[in-house]
Amino acid sequence: MGAVGLTLAPAAQAQVSVTGGGGPIRLEAGEQSVALSLDGDTLRGPGIELRQRGAAWVGQVRGSDVDVGWSSGGLRGRVGDGTVALQVLERTPEPGLRLEGDFASHPSSLIVAPFAIAGAVGGCDYTLSVTGGRYAGWRTCQPGTTLQPGPVSLTLPEEVLALDTGEKAALLALLLSEEVLP
């Protein structure tokens, strides 16, 4: 299945690639992987149970409490003991989003575009490009260490299309943080 454009903001410029059809949201990093199902207002997977409560994802991720809300222009809340204060900015003139600030108390600066994801969020650094209908590339977690980058891939199904800008930004920041796959 080929890649499909996914609008992340009201303007057509903010997009991310997704795989065609349904299926789980899948993140694979080295020997680890997680598959999450998005069913209406619930996101579930092994050790992960989040529900949408108003304009927030609330629940548990691997034993840590999560309460990440969104409003125009930003994400605010908590992930475990860490704070979330991220600006969500539309990229111009290129399509996509830029996330700037702190996620789970980790400095974060991430670009999400139709053909690439690059930067840091929630304790992990990413360099991904779209290949074979998914994002694939490298990540390093635990900043400040001398760990070598490891292979990573991210598959986003069409169900993500129904989410608004804030929901998508919160979901991607949480998914790519070291909270989901350390």
Residue pairs with C-beta under 8 A, 6 or more apart in sequence:
1 19
1 20
1 21
1 133
2 20
2 133
3 17
3 18
3 19
3 20
3 114
3 130
3 133
4 17
4 18
4 19
4 20
4 158
5 15
5 17
5 114
6 15
6 16
6 17
6 18
6 156
6 160
6 161
6 168
7 14
7 15
7 161
8 14
8 15
8 16
8 96
8 97
8 112
8 165
8 168
8 169
9 90
9 97
9 165
10 165
11 90
12 95
13 90
13 91
13 92
13 93
13 94
13 95
13 96
14 90
14 91
14 95
14 96
14 97
14 165
15 95
15 96
15 113
15 114
16 96
16 97
16 112
16 113
16 114
16 117
16 156
16 168
16 172
17 114
17 115
17 130
17 133
17 135
17 156
18 156
18 157
18 158
18 160
18 161
19 133
19 134
19 155
19 156
19 157
19 158
20 133
20 158
21 157
21 158
22 157
22 158
22 159
23 155
23 157
24 35
24 36
24 37
24 45
24 155
24 157
25 35
25 36
25 37
25 38
25 43
25 155
25 156
25 157
25 160
25 171
25 175
26 33
26 34
26 35
26 36
26 153
26 154
26 155
27 33
27 34
27 152
27 153
27 154
27 155
27 175
27 176
27 180
27 181
28 151
28 152
28 153
28 154
29 139
29 150
29 151
29 152
29 181
30 150
30 151
30 152
32 181
33 181
34 45
34 46
34 48
34 180
34 181
35 45
36 43
36 44
36 45
36 48
36 175
37 43
37 44
37 45
38 157
38 159
38 160
41 51
41 52
42 49
42 50
42 51
42 52
43 49
43 50
43 51
43 57
43 59
43 171
44 50
47 60
47 61
47 62
47 63
48 59
48 60
48 61
48 62
48 180
49 59
49 60
50 57
50 58
50 59
50 60
50 61
50 66
50 174
51 57
51 58
51 59
52 58
52 167
54 69
55 69
55 70
55 71
55 166
56 67
56 68
56 69
56 70
56 77
56 170
57 66
57 67
57 68
57 69
57 167
57 170
57 171
57 174
58 66
58 67
59 65
59 66
60 66
61 79
61 80
61 174
61 179
61 180
62 179
62 180
64 79
64 80
64 81
64 179
65 78
65 79
65 80
66 77
66 78
66 79
66 80
66 174
66 179
67 77
67 78
68 75
68 76
68 77
68 78
68 79
68 84
68 170
68 173
68 174
69 75
69 76
69 77
69 166
69 170
70 76
70 88
70 164
70 165
70 166
70 167
70 169
70 170
71 166
73 87
73 88
73 89
74 85
74 86
74 87
74 88
74 101
75 84
75 85
75 86
75 88
75 99
75 101
75 103
75 166
75 169
75 170
75 173
76 84
76 85
76 86
77 83
77 84
78 84
79 103
79 104
79 122
79 174
79 177
79 179
80 104
80 179
81 105
82 102
82 103
82 104
82 105
82 106
83 102
83 104
83 105
84 101
84 102
84 103
84 104
84 173
85 101
85 102
86 99
86 100
86 101
86 102
86 103
86 108
86 169
86 173
87 98
87 99
87 100
87 101
88 97
88 98
88 99
88 165
88 166
88 169
89 97
89 98
89 99
89 100
90 96
90 97
90 98
91 97
91 98
91 111
91 113
94 113
95 113
95 114
96 111
96 112
96 113
96 114
97 111
97 112
97 113
97 165
97 169
98 109
98 110
98 111
98 112
99 108
99 109
99 110
99 112
99 119
99 121
99 169
99 172
99 173
100 108
100 109
101 108
102 108
103 121
103 122
103 173
103 174
103 177
104 122
104 123
104 177
104 178
104 179
106 120
106 121
106 122
106 123
106 143
106 177
106 178
107 120
108 119
108 120
108 121
108 122
108 173
109 119
109 120
109 121
110 117
110 118
110 119
110 120
110 121
110 126
110 173
110 176
111 117
111 118
111 119
112 169
112 172
114 130
115 129
115 130
116 128
116 129
116 130
116 135
117 126
117 128
117 135
117 137
117 154
117 176
118 126
118 127
118 128
119 125
119 126
120 126
120 143
121 172
121 173
121 176
121 177
122 173
122 174
122 176
122 177
122 178
122 179
123 141
123 142
123 143
123 177
123 178
124 139
124 140
124 141
124 176
124 177
124 178
125 139
125 140
125 141
125 143
125 149
126 137
126 138
126 139
126 152
126 176
127 137
127 138
127 139
127 149
128 135
128 136
128 137
128 138
128 139
128 152
128 153
128 154
129 135
129 136
129 137
130 136
133 155
134 153
134 154
134 155
134 156
135 153
135 154
135 155
135 156
136 151
136 152
136 153
136 154
137 151
137 152
137 153
138 149
138 150
138 151
138 152
139 149
139 150
139 152
140 147
140 148
140 149
140 150
141 147
141 178
141 182
142 178
154 175
154 176
160 168
160 171
163 171
174 180
